[in-house]
Amino acid sequence: VAAQNCRKRKLNAILNLEEDICNLQTQKESLKKEHSQCSRSISRMKQKLNNLYRVIFSRLRDDQGRPVNPCQYVIHCSSDGSVFIIPKCLVKSEQKQDNEKEQKQK
């Protein structure tokens, strides 16, 4: 009787594990679909952002009325909603300073 109960418990454990596997496989497929949708959404947003960036720079002019070179400037949005056009060299130096501060804190 003890051996029979042991076999029954073992069979139940196997059935439960098989059910868990099926549920996890279903969840995995669902997560794959969600990941794919998120990736497509991110790609669309990146494309829209690039288009917006191009449109903005096509309309920007410096003090002399010449177009602003997007290779030399970046658009910076601050936390208060302000938008600035900043030379890339300043952005790179700020990023280096921020990285140095983070490394010192570690």
URDALIN-V985208 format. One line per field, one symbol per residue. ss: DSSP state (2 for helix, 1 for strand, 0 for the rest). A space follows every 10 residues. Layout:
ss=???
This chain:
ss=0222222222 2222222222 2222222222 2222222222 2222222222 2222222220 1000001000 0011111000 0011111222 2222222222 222220
